[in-house]
Every structure is written in structure tokens, then in C-alpha cells.
Amino acid sequence: MNPEYAAYCQADRRFYDAPHRALQPAGGAGGEELAFYPAVRGAAPQGWTRSRRGDWLSYSPDGLRLPPQGWKLHISAALDNADSVLERVVTHCLAHRLAFKCVPNPGLLALRNAKYADRAGSGKFITVYPPSDEAFPEVCTALMELLDGEHGPYILSDLRCGNGPVHTRYGAFAARFCSGPDGRPVPAVADPRGRLVPDDRGPAFRIPSWVTPPGFLAPHLEARAAVGLGDLPYTVEKALHFSNGGGVYLGRDTRTGEQVVLKEARPYAGLAADGADAVARLDRERTALEHLAGLECVPEVKDAFEVGDHHFLVLQYMPGATLNTVFARRFPLARRHPSPELLAAHAAWAEDVHGQVERAVEAVHARGIVISDLHMSNVMVDEESGRIALLDFEAAFPAADRRRQIVANPAFVAPADRRGTDIDRYALACLRLALYLPLTTLFGIDRTKAAGLARDIARVFPVTEEALRPAVAEILRGTGEADATAATDAPPHAAVPGPRTSDASTAPRTPDAATAAPGPYGDAAGPDLRDWPRAREAMADAIAAS
């Protein structure tokens, strides 16, 4: 899944919606205004036009005609200084008749700076449009002086100007579009011949080939070019992962030739649910891993340093691939007709992997640490040795603190009542089922699906429901189910293929009357899924209602 979709999951547990609508309080437009920063509440001043589009609230002086493209200014801010930064910039822009737009409330700003927000747009809090290229240096210099020393995330698509949160890039002012590399319309700028070409808005600063930066930007361009690993004894060989909080890189220690992993954290970016930025989470990881030093199932901390305000943690390289990747390569139900031997081999592998992960988690708990973000992409599997390792301790905390979970994979997110080590035990229970059927994301809507999932696993794989009962019981704990293994979900159906053989005795069993009894249309169980016309009507009604 594209991680940027996560922003559209805020509105409702079951339905997508645009972030700016998801964060609107009850009470209509008036309630929404109260949620805005004070500087942008109420009507626009006389002689100004105020408009709302998506995340942005725009102000434009009447009669001003902006050029279609040019050097625009982006201003970032952290949650703790955004109110003050916005108040000063609004006052300045209104006084000097500068068109601008802003993200008008703290909730939307937090989403734009979240861990998996769009990296190209991350940090953009205020956009100021100079009226011309000639006016740009004066406008930029004034904003740099106004906000000197203020903090905010670095805007990756831009050039940072000075010691504050002012950034700039050359790009489109007007909404013009052209075809991108994949044929889809993308924002455009005009080249010197008047042809519309893509306005590159990726997470890297680029100047169109025909544009010459104004001279006053020279020291800022030089400062940007000077940032690098320099004399540090590490080289970066490739990027392994990117998020809005920073990157993870495969590197090498030039002194020893040892392969290492470098984790990067950007200040004020990559915010978690508790407001912690990437730097705070990297510090949590370092603290946890140093506390776990000596365990073979976690990487060793090799070094830590800072480059250009970015923080880095150097970790031992753990060979292999993530459990999620290994699972996808070998999952037998991805094949059309998996043989009984293949299903049995997968079951043996799944039991071994889960046992190793469980023992590793117990070793971490014995040191008094909660992982709090255990899932298949945070487990490394070395297929040559068969050993596993645990990765990503950014959400880790001391078990004695009994905290709630703040960062989670949707397929392993713990219920709100779980605290401390119970968070990891819930994830282990989800992993027990996910290694056979990776559908545990459903538990975020209805945990009682665990019983049906276990039943399907036992029907397809050579694993008994009795063996899966402890995992199901852990998942259902707190749901009010008296007997976890007796819980039922929708009537069994043919969604999960069984082994295909010529022997009718090994084919999937026909549901008996007790489990297949249809519920009335519209009840909690929904329509009988063997009755296609009624199931089809139910789906159509749901789509229309949404």
C-alpha cells in the first residue's frame, strides 16, 4: 500500500475521506473556524480575498496579478511554534500585500509532518508568492530576518535560506498541467519556448535547467552543497527505506570494511501519535538497543553522529530479508494448486519462525524492554542460517512504564486496553495467524474474526485449531467472548482455497448446519454469503450509503 494513503484513514474506521474534512469538528463552518490558528480566524481584511481548497487556506490582495511561475517561498514550523510563526508571517504579508496560503490548523500540520506523510510536501506550512522575480530577493530576505532562529522541519524539495524555517524553490504559481512520464497530468511550468513541462515536486531540490538562481542565494546553495558525510569513516552504498522521518541506508565502515546500517532522523519531522519526532524516536531506539546489548537477536549499536542537523545511528548489519518479503516469496496459497507436501512444509517453517520470534521477544522482555512495534517487516530472516533478528526499536520503552502503543502496523495494532509487554504478546498472537493467512488487518474492525481465521487455517494447513487456540484467546481477550474458540464470524465459504486433490475425502469440508445458519439481512453477521443476489445487494447498498 502507498503509505501516503494513511492520511485518508483518519476520518473513520471504515471509510476514506480527505484529511481536511476528517479533522473538522462538529458544528459546521463555525466549529471549523474555532479549530484554526487565531491568526487566520474570521473574514479576510478589506481588500483581500480569502478562499479554502483542500488543506490550504489562501489570502490574495484584490487586483494583484501574480506571474504563472517563479521563485516561491515555503515556511515550515513545528507544532510548538506554528502559532507564533503564522501570526508574524500573516501580519507581514498583509502589511506588504503579499499573496500567501497556509495550513490553517494544528491537526492538518501534524498530518503533513507525520512519519509517512508525502516527503515532497512535508514541512510546508506557509507558502508566500513574491509578486515578481525582481521582488523575490527582498521578500525572501525580509522573511529570513523575521523568522531568524525559529525552528521547523527541513523541506526536502526546497533550498533552506538562512538559520530559520524559510525555504525556496522555483515552480508553478498558477494551476497548469501537462502529461507526466506515465501519461497522467502533473503540475507544469513553461520552458523558454513556452512548452509546458513537469514541475518536479519530488523530495529533492532541483532548479530547471533554464533558470539561473539569483546571486543572493549563492551562500545558501554553498551551505547545502557542503553537507555530507565528509571526514566521517562511513560510505553509503544504497538506500534501503525512506519515510518522512529520514532514510535507512546500507553503508560500510571504511576503517574495517564492515557492512553497517545507517539510520537517519530529521528534526521536527516524522511525527508519531505522541508528537515525538524522528530524532526523539531514534534516541529511543539507541537507548533500547544499548540496554539490550549482547542479545544475538538485536543489532549492536556501532556509532552515532550528526550531519547538518540530521541525526544518524550506525547499527550492525543483520543479513537476510524481512519476514514480510520471505513470506511473500514462499506463501503456498499464492500458487494455484498447492500440494499437501508444500502446505506441510510451510506449516513447519511457520512454526519454526514463530517460535524463534517468540523466544527473541521473551529475551527482550527479560531485559525490561517493550518493542511496541512488532510486525513482519520488523523481523529479519537469514534464510541461509535460518536465524531471525528483531529490527526497529523506535517505539520501544521500559516495560515498567506500562505505556500504550503509539506506533503500529495496521495488521498488528494492539487494542487500546493493552499496556507494556501485553502489546508485544498481542502482536505475537497476530503473527501466529498471519504466517498462515495474512489477514490480521481485519482485527482492527472486528477481532472476533480471529476464530474464523484459525478455523480456515486448520482447514487448509496441517495445523489444528487447538494449536492456534492460545493465539486466538490472546487476540479476543477483552472482547467479551466467553470461549474464544467458540466465537463465530460469517458463515464459512470458499474464499480460502484448500489443497486440490482427486480424493474427495481431502476436499474442504461442507459447513455443517450449526455454523452455516444464515443470519437475517442487516444483522451483525450480514446476509448469508451463499445467497449471491442478497450479498450483491448488500454490497451495492453499502457503496451507495458511503
Secondary structure as the mmCIF struct_conf table of DSSP 4:
data_model
#
loop_
_struct_conf.conf_type_id
_struct_conf.id
_struct_conf.beg_label_comp_id
_struct_conf.beg_label_asym_id
_struct_conf.beg_label_seq_id
_struct_conf.end_label_comp_id
_struct_conf.end_label_asym_id
_struct_conf.end_label_seq_id
HELX_RH_3T_P HELX_RH_3T_P1 PRO A 3 CYS A 9
BEND BEND1 GLN A 10 ALA A 11
BEND BEND2 ARG A 13 ARG A 14
HELX_RH_AL_P HELX_RH_AL_P1 PRO A 19 ALA A 22
TURN_TY1_P TURN_TY1_P1 LEU A 23 LEU A 23
HELX_LH_PP_P HELX_LH_PP_P1 GLN A 24 PRO A 25
BEND BEND3 ALA A 26 GLY A 27
HELX_RH_AL_P HELX_RH_AL_P2 GLY A 28 ALA A 35
BEND BEND4 PHE A 36 PHE A 36
HELX_RH_3T_P HELX_RH_3T_P2 PRO A 38 VAL A 40
BEND BEND5 GLY A 42 GLY A 42
HELX_LH_PP_P HELX_LH_PP_P2 ALA A 43 PRO A 45
TURN_TY1_P TURN_TY1_P2 GLN A 46 GLY A 47
STRN STRN1 TRP A 48 ARG A 53
TURN_TY1_P TURN_TY1_P3 GLY A 54 ASP A 55
STRN STRN2 TRP A 56 PRO A 61
TURN_TY1_P TURN_TY1_P4 ASP A 62 GLY A 63
BEND BEND6 PRO A 68 PRO A 68
STRN STRN3 GLN A 69 ILE A 75
TURN_TY1_P TURN_TY1_P5 LEU A 79 ASN A 81
HELX_RH_AL_P HELX_RH_AL_P3 ALA A 82 HIS A 96
TURN_TY1_P TURN_TY1_P6 ARG A 97 ARG A 97
STRN STRN4 ALA A 99 CYS A 102
BEND BEND7 ASN A 105 ASN A 105
HELX_RH_AL_P HELX_RH_AL_P4 PRO A 106 ARG A 112
TURN_TY1_P TURN_TY1_P7 ASN A 113 ASN A 113
STRN STRN5 ALA A 114 ALA A 114
TURN_TY1_P TURN_TY1_P8 LYS A 115 TYR A 116
BEND BEND8 ALA A 117 ALA A 117
TURN_TY1_P TURN_TY1_P9 ARG A 119 GLY A 123
STRN STRN6 ILE A 126 TYR A 129
BEND BEND9 PRO A 131 SER A 132
TURN_TY1_P TURN_TY1_P10 ASP A 133 ALA A 135
HELX_RH_AL_P HELX_RH_AL_P5 PHE A 136 LEU A 146
TURN_TY1_P TURN_TY1_P11 LEU A 147 GLY A 149
TURN_TY1_P TURN_TY1_P12 LEU A 156 SER A 157
BEND BEND10 ASP A 158 ASP A 158
STRN STRN7 LEU A 159 ARG A 160
TURN_TY1_P TURN_TY1_P13 GLY A 162 ASN A 163
BEND BEND11 GLY A 164 PRO A 165
STRN STRN8 VAL A 166 ALA A 172
BEND BEND12 PHE A 173 ALA A 174
STRN STRN9 PHE A 177 SER A 179
TURN_TY1_P TURN_TY1_P14 PRO A 181 ASP A 182
BEND BEND13 GLY A 183 ARG A 184
STRN STRN10 PRO A 185 ALA A 190
TURN_TY1_P TURN_TY1_P15 PRO A 192 ARG A 193
BEND BEND14 GLY A 194 GLY A 194
STRN STRN11 LEU A 196 PRO A 198
BEND BEND15 GLY A 202 ALA A 204
TURN_TY1_P TURN_TY1_P16 SER A 209 TRP A 210
HELX_LH_PP_P HELX_LH_PP_P3 VAL A 211 PRO A 214
HELX_RH_3T_P HELX_RH_3T_P3 GLY A 215 LEU A 217
HELX_RH_AL_P HELX_RH_AL_P6 ALA A 218 ALA A 225
TURN_TY1_P TURN_TY1_P17 ALA A 226 ALA A 226
BEND BEND16 GLY A 228 GLY A 228
TURN_TY1_P TURN_TY1_P18 GLY A 230 ASP A 231
BEND BEND17 LEU A 232 PRO A 233
STRN STRN12 TYR A 234 SER A 243
TURN_TY1_P TURN_TY1_P19 ASN A 244 GLY A 245
STRN STRN13 GLY A 246 ASP A 253
TURN_TY1_P TURN_TY1_P20 THR A 254 THR A 256
STRN STRN14 GLN A 259 ALA A 265
TURN_TY1_P TURN_TY1_P21 PRO A 267 TYR A 268
BEND BEND18 GLY A 270 GLY A 270
STRN STRN15 LEU A 271 LEU A 271
TURN_TY1_P TURN_TY1_P22 ALA A 273 ASP A 274
BEND BEND19 GLY A 275 GLY A 275
HELX_RH_AL_P HELX_RH_AL_P7 ALA A 278 HIS A 291
TURN_TY1_P TURN_TY1_P23 LEU A 292 GLY A 294
TURN_TY1_P TURN_TY1_P24 GLU A 296 CYS A 297
BEND BEND20 VAL A 298 VAL A 298
HELX_LH_PP_P HELX_LH_PP_P4 PRO A 299 GLU A 300
STRN STRN16 VAL A 301 VAL A 307
TURN_TY1_P TURN_TY1_P25 GLY A 308 ASP A 309
STRN STRN17 HIS A 310 GLN A 316
BEND BEND21 GLY A 320 GLY A 320
STRN STRN18 ALA A 321 THR A 322
HELX_RH_AL_P HELX_RH_AL_P8 LEU A 323 ARG A 330
HELX_RH_3T_P HELX_RH_3T_P4 PRO A 332 ALA A 334
BEND BEND22 ARG A 335 HIS A 337
HELX_RH_AL_P HELX_RH_AL_P9 PRO A 340 ALA A 366
TURN_TY1_P TURN_TY1_P26 ARG A 367 GLY A 368
STRN STRN19 ILE A 369 VAL A 370
HELX_RH_3T_P HELX_RH_3T_P5 MET A 376 ASN A 378
STRN STRN20 VAL A 379 ASP A 382
TURN_TY1_P TURN_TY1_P27 GLU A 383 GLY A 386
STRN STRN21 ARG A 387 LEU A 390
TURN_TY1_P TURN_TY1_P28 GLU A 394 ALA A 395
STRN STRN22 PHE A 397 PRO A 398
HELX_RH_3T_P HELX_RH_3T_P6 ALA A 399 ASP A 401
HELX_LH_PP_P HELX_LH_PP_P5 ARG A 403 GLN A 405
BEND BEND23 VAL A 407 VAL A 407
TURN_TY1_P TURN_TY1_P29 PRO A 410 PHE A 412
HELX_LH_PP_P HELX_LH_PP_P6 VAL A 413 PRO A 415
TURN_TY1_P TURN_TY1_P30 ALA A 416 ASP A 417
TURN_TY1_P TURN_TY1_P31 GLY A 420 GLY A 420
HELX_RH_AL_P HELX_RH_AL_P10 THR A 421 ALA A 434
TURN_TY1_P TURN_TY1_P32 LEU A 435 TYR A 436
HELX_RH_3T_P HELX_RH_3T_P7 THR A 440 GLY A 444
TURN_TY1_P TURN_TY1_P33 ILE A 445 ILE A 445
TURN_TY1_P TURN_TY1_P34 ARG A 447 THR A 448
HELX_RH_AL_P HELX_RH_AL_P11 LYS A 449 VAL A 460
BEND BEND24 PHE A 461 PRO A 462
HELX_RH_AL_P HELX_RH_AL_P12 GLU A 465 LEU A 476
TURN_TY1_P TURN_TY1_P35 ARG A 477 GLY A 478
BEND BEND25 THR A 479 THR A 479
BEND BEND26 ALA A 482 ASP A 483
HELX_RH_3T_P HELX_RH_3T_P8 ALA A 484 ALA A 486
BEND BEND27 ALA A 490 ALA A 490
HELX_LH_PP_P HELX_LH_PP_P7 PRO A 491 PRO A 492
TURN_TY1_P TURN_TY1_P36 ALA A 494 ALA A 495
BEND BEND28 VAL A 496 VAL A 496
BEND BEND29 SER A 502 SER A 502
HELX_RH_3T_P HELX_RH_3T_P9 ALA A 504 THR A 506
BEND BEND30 ALA A 507 ALA A 507
HELX_LH_PP_P HELX_LH_PP_P8 PRO A 508 ASP A 512
HELX_RH_AL_P HELX_RH_AL_P13 ALA A 513 ALA A 516
HELX_LH_PP_P HELX_LH_PP_P9 ALA A 517 PRO A 520
TURN_TY1_P TURN_TY1_P37 TYR A 521 GLY A 522
BEND BEND31 ASP A 523 ASP A 523
TURN_TY1_P TURN_TY1_P38 ALA A 524 ALA A 525
BEND BEND32 PRO A 527 PRO A 527
TURN_TY1_P TURN_TY1_P39 LEU A 529 ARG A 530
HELX_RH_AL_P HELX_RH_AL_P14 TRP A 532 ALA A 545
#
